[in-house]
Amino acid sequence: MSWKIINEILALASLDPIFRDALQRGPVAAAEAQGFELTDEEKRVFREYASIPLVEFCQGLLEQLGSPPLDES
């Protein structure tokens, strides 16, 4: 998953309270229900950060999965 997709998921969570709640209860299922395909590593990270408040969840995802490659803008 690209950093752009991570940002799409986080933007959706910030705008849609139903998705945000679902993301915190079952992050993998919520993301996949929206059509996002996650790798095993991404699923692990989503589950790891799901139980913490949304701000920290977003920050953790971006730190672990969301950094753009150095050659992308």
Stockholm file with secondary structure:
# STOCKHOLM 1.0

chainA/1-73         MSWKIINEILALASLDPIFRDALQRGPVAAAEAQGFELTDEEKRVFREYASIPLVEFCQGLLEQLGSPPLDES
#=GR chainA/1-73 SS CCHHHHHHHHHHHHHCHHHHHHHHHCHHHHHHHTTCCCCHHHHHHHHHHTTSCHHHHHHHHHHHHCCCCTTCC
#=GC SS_cons        CCHHHHHHHHHHHHHCHHHHHHHHHCHHHHHHHTTCCCCHHHHHHHHHHTTSCHHHHHHHHHHHHCCCCTTCC
//
